[in-house]
């Protein structure tokens, strides 16, 4: 998911914490704010997906689908090696971002952790880049900082509220102004893409939530 992180730990209400509304598209609202962790802005998007939580979760868990709905994603696939084992609610995956010419593509290896709040039914996914040269593409710049949190909040049986938050510093010599222009709509477009993916087989018929690890106030990777 270059992906990919108060429904989210460490995430402020859009009106607090320095968030500034910068976009709204078909009910999906996008925000940005500066962060001391990077010279590029952190982004957030909030929107409703008209599908059961199980369907939205199923789409996000299948990382091979990311090029079909995640903005700027060119390639993504699951990693399962002795060093990076993808099992249950822990997943490792490779992601490559297709940046417009003349910028070079970026790639990254991510570790995602899934958890569920048993009281509310909210499912969380938190992902961060793994410092590794594994699968490093010679034609791409390895992303030095990539953090994502996503909360899937059930809104009845057939609707899910999605809160998507990310901080991606692509590295290289791209000016922060250009990066912010490229990523400002990242979250909004990703949620819009999710709305289309959940209409497809086999996701639209997903009934059971897969995530089982209890949510125990795990720290947000964006804190």
C-alpha positions as a Markdown table, in Angstrom:
| # | Residue | x | y | z |
|---|---|---|---|---|
| 1 | Unk | 0.0 | 0.0 | 0.0 |
| 2 | Unk | 2.1 | 2.4 | -0.9 |
| 3 | Unk | 0.4 | 1.0 | 0.1 |
| 4 | Unk | -0.9 | 1.6 | 3.0 |
| 5 | Unk | -1.8 | 4.5 | 8.9 |
| 6 | Unk | -9.9 | 9.0 | 17.2 |
| 7 | Unk | -10.5 | 5.6 | 15.1 |
| 8 | Unk | -6.8 | 5.3 | 14.6 |
| 9 | Unk | -4.3 | 5.4 | 17.5 |
| 10 | Unk | -2.4 | 8.7 | 17.4 |
| 11 | Unk | -4.7 | 10.2 | 14.7 |
| 12 | Unk | -6.4 | 13.4 | 15.5 |
| 13 | Unk | -9.9 | 14.5 | 14.4 |
| 14 | Unk | -9.7 | 16.3 | 11.0 |
| 15 | Unk | -10.4 | 19.7 | 12.7 |
| 16 | Unk | -7.5 | 19.2 | 15.2 |
| 17 | Unk | -3.8 | 18.4 | 15.0 |
| 18 | Unk | -2.9 | 20.7 | 12.2 |
| 19 | Unk | -5.0 | 18.9 | 9.5 |
| 20 | Unk | -6.1 | 21.0 | 6.6 |
| 21 | Unk | -8.9 | 20.0 | 4.2 |
| 22 | Unk | -7.6 | 20.0 | 0.6 |
| 23 | Unk | -10.0 | 17.9 | -1.4 |
| 24 | Unk | -13.5 | 16.4 | -1.5 |
| 25 | Unk | -14.7 | 13.9 | -4.2 |
| 26 | Unk | -18.0 | 12.1 | -4.0 |
| 27 | Unk | -18.1 | 12.3 | -0.3 |
| 28 | Unk | -14.5 | 11.3 | 0.3 |
| 29 | Unk | -12.6 | 14.1 | 2.1 |
| 30 | Unk | -8.8 | 14.5 | 1.9 |
| 31 | Unk | -6.6 | 16.3 | 4.4 |
| 32 | Unk | -2.9 | 17.2 | 4.7 |
| 33 | Unk | -0.6 | 18.4 | 7.5 |
| 34 | Unk | 3.1 | 19.1 | 8.0 |
| 35 | Unk | 5.1 | 16.6 | 10.1 |
| 36 | Unk | 8.5 | 16.9 | 11.9 |
| 37 | Unk | 9.3 | 13.4 | 10.6 |
| 38 | Unk | 9.7 | 14.6 | 7.0 |
| 39 | Unk | 9.8 | 17.6 | 4.7 |
| 40 | Unk | 6.8 | 16.2 | 2.8 |
| 41 | Unk | 3.2 | 16.4 | 4.1 |
| 42 | Unk | 1.3 | 13.6 | 5.9 |
| 43 | Unk | -2.0 | 12.8 | 4.2 |
| 44 | Unk | -5.4 | 11.5 | 5.3 |
| 45 | Unk | -8.6 | 10.6 | 3.7 |
| 46 | Unk | -12.0 | 9.6 | 5.1 |
| 47 | Unk | -14.9 | 8.1 | 3.1 |
| 48 | Unk | -17.7 | 5.6 | 3.1 |
| 49 | Unk | -17.5 | 2.4 | 1.1 |
| 50 | Unk | -20.9 | 0.8 | 0.4 |
| 51 | Unk | -19.9 | -2.8 | 1.2 |
| 52 | Unk | -19.5 | -4.9 | 4.3 |
| 53 | Unk | -16.3 | -4.6 | 6.2 |
| 54 | Unk | -15.4 | -8.2 | 5.2 |
| 55 | Unk | -15.4 | -7.2 | 1.5 |
| 56 | Unk | -13.2 | -4.1 | 2.1 |
| 57 | Unk | -10.8 | -6.1 | 4.2 |
| 58 | Unk | -10.6 | -8.8 | 1.6 |
| 59 | Unk | -9.6 | -6.3 | -1.1 |
| 60 | Unk | -6.9 | -4.7 | 1.0 |
| 61 | Unk | -5.4 | -8.0 | 2.1 |
| 62 | Unk | -4.9 | -9.1 | -1.5 |
| 63 | Unk | -1.8 | -6.8 | -2.1 |
| 64 | Unk | -1.5 | -8.1 | -5.7 |
| 65 | Unk | -4.5 | -6.0 | -6.5 |
| 66 | Unk | -3.0 | -2.7 | -5.4 |
| 67 | Unk | -2.1 | -1.6 | -9.0 |
| 68 | Unk | -5.8 | -1.7 | -9.8 |
| 69 | Unk | -6.9 | 0.8 | -7.2 |
| 70 | Unk | -4.0 | 2.4 | -5.4 |
| 71 | Unk | -2.9 | 5.7 | -6.9 |
| 72 | Unk | 0.5 | 5.6 | -8.5 |
| 73 | Unk | 1.0 | 1.9 | -7.7 |
| 74 | Unk | 2.7 | 0.0 | -10.6 |
| 75 | Unk | 3.5 | -3.4 | -9.0 |
| 76 | Unk | 2.7 | -5.1 | -5.7 |
| 77 | Unk | 3.1 | -8.7 | -4.4 |
| 78 | Unk | 3.3 | -10.6 | -1.2 |
| 79 | Unk | 6.7 | -11.6 | 0.2 |
| 80 | Unk | 7.1 | -14.9 | 2.2 |
| 81 | Unk | 10.7 | -15.8 | 3.0 |
| 82 | Unk | 12.5 | -17.2 | 6.1 |
| 83 | Unk | 13.4 | -13.7 | 7.0 |
| 84 | Unk | 10.1 | -12.1 | 6.2 |
| 85 | Unk | 7.3 | -14.5 | 6.9 |
| 86 | Unk | 3.8 | -13.6 | 5.9 |
| 87 | Unk | 1.4 | -15.4 | 8.2 |
| 88 | Unk | -2.1 | -14.6 | 9.4 |
| 89 | Unk | -2.2 | -10.9 | 10.6 |
| 90 | Unk | 1.4 | -10.1 | 9.7 |
| 91 | Unk | 2.2 | -9.5 | 6.0 |
| 92 | Unk | 5.2 | -8.4 | 4.1 |
| 93 | Unk | 4.9 | -7.1 | 0.6 |
| 94 | Unk | 6.8 | -5.3 | -2.2 |
| 95 | Unk | 5.4 | -2.2 | -3.8 |
| 96 | Unk | 6.6 | -0.1 | -6.7 |
| 97 | Unk | 5.4 | 3.4 | -7.4 |
| 98 | Unk | 5.2 | 4.7 | -11.0 |
| 99 | Unk | 6.2 | 8.3 | -10.9 |
| 100 | Unk | 5.7 | 10.6 | -13.9 |
| 101 | Unk | 8.7 | 11.3 | -16.2 |
| 102 | Unk | 11.3 | 12.5 | -15.6 |
| 103 | Unk | 11.2 | 11.3 | -12.0 |
| 104 | Unk | 12.5 | 7.7 | -11.4 |
| 105 | Unk | 10.1 | 5.1 | -10.0 |
| 106 | Unk | 10.3 | 4.3 | -6.3 |
| 107 | Unk | 10.1 | 0.9 | -4.6 |
| 108 | Unk | 9.7 | -0.3 | -1.0 |
| 109 | Unk | 9.3 | -3.4 | 1.1 |
| 110 | Unk | 6.5 | -3.0 | 3.7 |
| 111 | Unk | 5.5 | -4.9 | 6.9 |
| 112 | Unk | 1.7 | -4.8 | 7.7 |
| 113 | Unk | 0.1 | -5.7 | 10.9 |
| 114 | Unk | -3.7 | -6.3 | 11.2 |
| 115 | Unk | -5.7 | -6.2 | 14.4 |
| 116 | Unk | -9.4 | -6.0 | 15.4 |
| 117 | Unk | -11.2 | -4.2 | 18.2 |
| 118 | Unk | -13.6 | -6.9 | 19.4 |
| 119 | Unk | -15.9 | -4.4 | 21.0 |
| 120 | Unk | -16.5 | -2.1 | 18.0 |
| 121 | Unk | -15.6 | -4.5 | 15.2 |
| 122 | Unk | -13.2 | -2.0 | 13.8 |
| 123 | Unk | -10.3 | -3.5 | 11.8 |
| 124 | Unk | -6.9 | -1.8 | 11.7 |
| 125 | Unk | -4.0 | -2.2 | 9.4 |
| 126 | Unk | -0.7 | -0.6 | 10.2 |
| 127 | Unk | 2.2 | -0.8 | 7.7 |
| 128 | Unk | 5.8 | 0.6 | 7.7 |
| 129 | Unk | 8.8 | 0.2 | 5.4 |
| 130 | Unk | 11.4 | -2.4 | 6.2 |
| 131 | Unk | 15.0 | -1.2 | 5.9 |
| 132 | Unk | 16.3 | -3.8 | 3.4 |
| 133 | Unk | 17.7 | -4.1 | -0.1 |
| 134 | Unk | 15.6 | -7.2 | -0.7 |
| 135 | Unk | 14.1 | -7.1 | -4.2 |
| 136 | Unk | 15.8 | -3.7 | -4.9 |
| 137 | Unk | 15.2 | -2.7 | -8.5 |
| 138 | Unk | 18.2 | -1.1 | -10.1 |
| 139 | Unk | 15.9 | 1.2 | -12.0 |
| 140 | Unk | 14.0 | 2.5 | -8.9 |
| 141 | Unk | 15.0 | 4.5 | -5.9 |
| 142 | Unk | 14.3 | 2.7 | -2.6 |
| 143 | Unk | 11.8 | 4.7 | -0.5 |
| 144 | Unk | 13.4 | 5.7 | 2.8 |
| 145 | Unk | 10.2 | 6.4 | 4.8 |
| 146 | Unk | 6.7 | 4.9 | 4.2 |
| 147 | Unk | 4.1 | 4.7 | 7.0 |
| 148 | Unk | 0.4 | 3.8 | 6.6 |
| 149 | Unk | -2.5 | 3.3 | 8.9 |
| 150 | Unk | -6.0 | 2.3 | 7.8 |
| 151 | Unk | -9.1 | 1.8 | 9.9 |
| 152 | Unk | -12.2 | 0.0 | 8.7 |
| 153 | Unk | -15.2 | 0.9 | 10.8 |
| 154 | Unk | -18.5 | -1.0 | 10.3 |
| 155 | Unk | -21.5 | 1.2 | 9.6 |
| 156 | Unk | -24.2 | -1.4 | 9.8 |
| 157 | Unk | -24.1 | -4.6 | 7.8 |
| 158 | Unk | -23.5 | -3.2 | 4.3 |
| 159 | Unk | -21.3 | -0.1 | 4.8 |
| 160 | Unk | -17.8 | 0.6 | 6.0 |
| 161 | Unk | -16.1 | 3.9 | 7.0 |
| 162 | Unk | -12.5 | 4.0 | 5.8 |
| 163 | Unk | -9.9 | 6.2 | 7.4 |
| 164 | Unk | -6.6 | 6.1 | 5.5 |
| 165 | Unk | -3.5 | 8.0 | 6.7 |
| 166 | Unk | 0.0 | 7.9 | 5.2 |
| 167 | Unk | 3.4 | 9.5 | 5.1 |
| 168 | Unk | 5.6 | 8.7 | 2.2 |
| 169 | Unk | 8.9 | 10.3 | 1.6 |
| 170 | Unk | 10.1 | 9.1 | -1.8 |
| 171 | Unk | 13.7 | 10.0 | -1.3 |
| 172 | Unk | 16.0 | 11.1 | -4.1 |
| 173 | Unk | 16.1 | 14.7 | -5.2 |
| 174 | Unk | 12.4 | 15.5 | -5.7 |
| 175 | Unk | 11.5 | 18.8 | -4.2 |
| 176 | Unk | 9.0 | 18.6 | -1.4 |
| 177 | Unk | 6.6 | 20.9 | -3.2 |
| 178 | Unk | 6.5 | 18.4 | -6.2 |
| 179 | Unk | 6.0 | 15.4 | -3.8 |
| 180 | Unk | 3.1 | 17.2 | -2.0 |
| 181 | Unk | 1.5 | 18.0 | -5.3 |
| 182 | Unk | 1.7 | 14.3 | -6.4 |
| 183 | Unk | 0.5 | 12.8 | -3.1 |
| 184 | Unk | -2.2 | 15.3 | -2.0 |
| 185 | Unk | -5.0 | 13.2 | -3.7 |
| 186 | Unk | -3.4 | 9.8 | -2.9 |
| 187 | Unk | -5.8 | 8.9 | -0.1 |
| 188 | Unk | -8.9 | 10.2 | -1.8 |
| 189 | Unk | -8.2 | 8.3 | -5.0 |
| 190 | Unk | -7.3 | 5.1 | -3.1 |
| 191 | Unk | -10.7 | 5.1 | -1.3 |
| 192 | Unk | -12.4 | 5.8 | -4.6 |
| 193 | Unk | -10.6 | 2.8 | -6.0 |
| 194 | Unk | -11.7 | 0.6 | -3.1 |
| 195 | Unk | -15.4 | 1.5 | -3.9 |
| 196 | Unk | -15.0 | 0.0 | -7.3 |
| 197 | Unk | -13.0 | -3.1 | -6.2 |
| 198 | Unk | -15.6 | -4.2 | -3.7 |
| 199 | Unk | -18.1 | -4.6 | -6.5 |
| 200 | Unk | -16.1 | -7.3 | -8.1 |
| 201 | Unk | -15.9 | -11.1 | -7.6 |
| 202 | Unk | -15.0 | -12.7 | -5.2 |
| 203 | Unk | -14.9 | -9.6 | -2.9 |
| 204 | Unk | -18.6 | -8.6 | -3.1 |
| 205 | Unk | -19.6 | -11.9 | -1.6 |
| 206 | Unk | -17.1 | -11.9 | 1.3 |
| 207 | Unk | -19.0 | -12.4 | 4.5 |
| 208 | Unk | -16.4 | -13.3 | 7.2 |
| 209 | Unk | -13.8 | -10.9 | 8.6 |
| 210 | Unk | -10.4 | -12.6 | 8.6 |
| 211 | Unk | -8.4 | -10.5 | 11.0 |
| 212 | Unk | -8.3 | -12.1 | 14.5 |
| 213 | Unk | -5.4 | -10.4 | 16.4 |
| 214 | Unk | -7.0 | -8.4 | 19.2 |
| 215 | Unk | -6.5 | -4.6 | 19.2 |
| 216 | Unk | -4.6 | -3.8 | 22.4 |
| 217 | Unk | -3.8 | -0.1 | 21.9 |
| 218 | Unk | -1.0 | -0.9 | 19.5 |
| 219 | Unk | 1.0 | 2.3 | 18.8 |
| 220 | Unk | 0.3 | 3.9 | 15.5 |
| 221 | Unk | 3.3 | 3.8 | 13.1 |
| 222 | Unk | 2.5 | 7.5 | 12.4 |
| 223 | Unk | 2.7 | 8.7 | 16.0 |
